Amino acid sequence: STSAVNDIHSSDIYLFGQLKGHWGKLGYMSGLGASNYYYRQDARHYRFWLFRPKFTVSYPLAKGLKLKYDFEVSQHLSQIALVSDVSIKQNALETLVGNPEIQPNRVTSHDLRLTYTTPRFLTELQGYYRLNAHCNMEKYERKDGQFFKTQTNADNECSFFFIQSYIRWEAIPERLSVTLYGGIYRFF
């Protein structure tokens, strides 16, 4: 077991407003937000402002067939154990080392889905792309036979892309369903 006293002061404010409606068959939601995250630990402190737009459109292409696109800018905050200046020995070989220099990062995501549904059948094809600006990355060091794990902000951007398909068929309604799922995932 370990005991530590760590004075961390933080606050998170998020304001958001949205418009939602239909224009003919086209469904839409448009939102605009802003967030402010403040952090202080001893002499270290920062304030992270982020403009956070969000946009969704959906359109029925045919009976049971729908196309939907989502765009969003959000923030990622690290766990409290990772932003403290405390080191926690996890086992005989591994130690988790906090890094108070980690700052939140901006996440921009695009999500495109094509869905077809009937009472007994559902299929969905999804393409997703996420861009993480100066994201938090794990960092490992080995010293004297010990492994030290910490996190740090990357110097550049990290991207994530996937395309996946999901199929569900109710072979015997409420008794037997068959599901097929597959995808390709790629980090850049």
VEXDREN-2710 file (C-alpha; in Angstrom, 1 decimal):
% VEXDREN-2710
k/r/px/py/pz
1/SER/0.0/0.0/0.0
2/THR/1.0/3.6/-0.4
3/SER/0.1/6.9/1.1
4/ALA/0.5/10.3/-0.5
5/VAL/-0.8/13.8/0.0
6/ASN/-1.1/15.7/-3.2
7/ASP/-2.8/19.1/-3.4
8/ILE/-4.5/19.4/-6.8
9/HIS/-7.0/22.1/-7.7
10/SER/-9.0/21.8/-10.9
11/SER/-12.2/23.1/-12.4
12/ASP/-14.0/22.3/-15.6
13/ILE/-16.7/24.5/-17.1
14/TYR/-18.6/23.6/-20.3
15/LEU/-21.3/25.7/-22.0
16/PHE/-23.2/24.2/-25.0
17/GLY/-26.2/25.2/-27.0
18/GLN/-27.8/23.4/-30.0
19/LEU/-30.5/23.7/-32.7
20/LYS/-32.3/20.5/-33.8
21/GLY/-34.9/19.9/-36.5
22/HIS/-35.9/18.7/-39.9
23/TRP/-35.7/20.3/-43.3
24/GLY/-37.8/18.1/-45.5
25/LYS/-36.4/14.5/-45.0
26/LEU/-33.1/15.9/-43.8
27/GLY/-32.6/15.7/-40.0
28/TYR/-30.0/18.0/-38.5
29/MET/-28.5/19.0/-35.2
30/SER/-26.0/21.8/-34.9
31/GLY/-24.4/22.7/-31.6
32/LEU/-21.7/25.1/-30.4
33/GLY/-19.9/24.9/-27.1
34/ALA/-16.9/26.1/-25.3
35/SER/-15.0/24.5/-22.4
36/ASN/-12.5/25.8/-19.9
37/TYR/-10.3/23.5/-17.8
38/TYR/-8.1/24.9/-15.0
39/TYR/-5.5/22.9/-13.2
40/ARG/-3.0/23.8/-10.4
41/GLN/-0.6/21.6/-8.5
42/ASP/2.1/23.3/-6.5
43/ALA/3.9/25.7/-8.9
44/ARG/2.4/24.0/-12.1
45/HIS/-0.8/25.5/-13.5
46/TYR/-2.5/25.9/-16.8
47/ARG/-5.8/26.9/-18.3
48/PHE/-7.1/25.0/-21.4
49/TRP/-9.8/26.7/-23.5
50/LEU/-11.5/24.7/-26.3
51/PHE/-14.1/25.8/-28.9
52/ARG/-16.3/22.7/-29.4
53/PRO/-18.6/22.6/-32.4
54/LYS/-20.9/19.6/-33.0
55/PHE/-22.9/18.8/-36.1
56/THR/-25.1/15.8/-37.2
57/VAL/-27.1/15.2/-40.3
58/SER/-29.2/12.2/-41.2
59/TYR/-31.1/11.4/-44.4
60/PRO/-33.4/8.4/-45.3
61/LEU/-32.2/7.2/-48.7
62/ALA/-35.0/4.6/-49.1
63/LYS/-37.4/2.7/-46.8
64/GLY/-35.3/1.2/-44.0
65/LEU/-32.0/2.7/-45.4
66/LYS/-30.5/5.7/-43.6
67/LEU/-27.3/7.7/-44.0
68/LYS/-25.9/9.6/-40.9
69/TYR/-22.9/11.8/-40.4
70/ASP/-21.5/13.2/-37.1
71/PHE/-18.8/15.7/-36.5
72/GLU/-17.5/16.8/-33.1
73/VAL/-14.6/18.5/-31.4
74/SER/-14.1/17.4/-27.8
75/GLN/-11.4/17.3/-25.1
76/HIS/-9.6/14.5/-23.5
77/LEU/-8.5/14.7/-19.8
78/SER/-6.1/12.3/-18.2
79/GLN/-7.0/10.3/-15.1
80/ILE/-6.1/12.0/-11.8
81/ALA/-3.4/9.3/-11.0
82/LEU/-1.6/10.2/-14.2
83/VAL/-1.5/14.0/-13.7
84/SER/-0.3/13.9/-10.1
85/ASP/3.4/13.9/-9.1
86/VAL/3.0/10.6/-7.2
87/SER/4.7/7.3/-8.2
88/ILE/2.7/4.1/-7.5
89/LYS/4.5/0.8/-7.4
90/GLN/2.1/-1.6/-9.1
91/ASN/4.1/-4.8/-8.6
92/ALA/7.7/-6.0/-8.2
93/LEU/8.7/-4.8/-11.7
94/GLU/6.4/-2.0/-12.6
95/THR/5.9/1.5/-11.3
96/LEU/3.3/4.1/-12.5
97/VAL/4.8/7.6/-12.5
98/GLY/2.5/10.6/-12.5
99/ASN/3.3/13.5/-14.8
100/PRO/1.9/16.9/-13.8
101/GLU/3.0/18.4/-17.1
102/ILE/0.3/16.5/-19.0
103/GLN/-2.2/18.8/-20.5
104/PRO/-5.7/18.1/-22.0
105/ASN/-5.8/17.6/-25.8
106/ARG/-8.3/18.4/-28.6
107/VAL/-10.1/15.4/-30.2
108/THR/-11.8/15.9/-33.7
109/SER/-14.0/13.1/-34.9
110/HIS/-15.9/12.2/-38.1
111/ASP/-18.4/9.4/-38.1
112/LEU/-20.3/8.2/-41.2
113/ARG/-22.9/5.4/-41.0
114/LEU/-25.1/3.6/-43.5
115/THR/-27.8/1.6/-41.8
116/TYR/-30.5/-0.7/-43.2
117/THR/-33.2/-2.1/-40.9
118/THR/-36.3/-4.3/-41.3
119/PRO/-38.2/-5.9/-38.4
120/ARG/-35.9/-9.0/-38.4
121/PHE/-32.7/-7.7/-40.0
122/LEU/-30.2/-4.9/-39.2
123/THR/-27.0/-4.1/-41.0
124/GLU/-24.7/-1.1/-40.5
125/LEU/-21.6/0.0/-42.3
126/GLN/-19.5/2.6/-40.3
127/GLY/-16.5/4.6/-41.2
128/TYR/-14.8/6.6/-38.4
129/TYR/-11.9/9.0/-38.3
130/ARG/-10.4/10.7/-35.2
131/LEU/-7.6/13.2/-35.0
132/ASN/-5.9/13.7/-31.6
133/ALA/-3.8/16.8/-31.4
134/HIS/-0.9/16.5/-29.0
135/CYS/-2.5/13.5/-27.5
136/ASN/-1.4/11.7/-24.3
137/MET/0.8/8.8/-25.1
138/GLU/2.2/6.1/-22.7
139/LYS/5.9/6.2/-22.2
140/TYR/8.0/3.3/-20.8
141/GLU/11.5/3.5/-19.4
142/ARG/13.6/0.7/-18.0
143/LYS/16.1/1.4/-15.2
144/ASP/17.9/-1.1/-12.9
145/GLY/15.6/-4.0/-13.9
146/GLN/12.4/-1.9/-13.2
147/PHE/9.8/-0.7/-15.7
148/PHE/8.5/2.9/-15.2
149/LYS/5.3/3.8/-17.0
150/THR/4.2/7.4/-17.4
151/GLN/2.3/9.5/-19.9
152/THR/3.4/12.6/-21.9
153/ASN/1.8/14.8/-24.6
154/ALA/2.9/13.8/-28.1
155/ASP/4.8/16.4/-30.2
156/ASN/2.5/15.8/-33.1
157/GLU/-0.9/14.4/-34.0
158/CYS/-2.1/10.9/-33.7
159/SER/-4.9/9.6/-36.0
160/PHE/-7.3/6.7/-35.6
161/PHE/-9.4/5.2/-38.5
162/PHE/-11.7/2.3/-38.6
163/ILE/-14.3/0.8/-40.9
164/GLN/-16.6/-1.8/-39.6
165/SER/-19.7/-3.7/-40.5
166/TYR/-22.4/-5.1/-38.2
167/ILE/-25.2/-7.6/-39.2
168/ARG/-27.9/-9.0/-37.0
169/TRP/-30.6/-11.3/-38.2
170/GLU/-33.5/-12.5/-36.0
171/ALA/-33.7/-16.1/-37.3
172/ILE/-36.4/-17.0/-34.8
173/PRO/-37.8/-13.7/-33.3
174/GLU/-37.2/-13.4/-29.6
175/ARG/-35.5/-16.8/-29.5
176/LEU/-32.5/-16.9/-31.8
177/SER/-30.5/-14.2/-33.4
178/VAL/-27.4/-14.4/-35.6
179/THR/-24.8/-11.6/-35.4
180/LEU/-21.8/-11.0/-37.6
181/TYR/-19.3/-8.3/-36.9
182/GLY/-16.0/-7.3/-38.5
183/GLY/-13.7/-4.3/-38.9
184/ILE/-10.4/-2.9/-39.9
185/TYR/-8.7/-0.6/-37.4
186/ARG/-5.7/1.6/-38.1
187/PHE/-3.6/4.1/-36.0
188/PHE/-1.4/6.7/-37.7
END
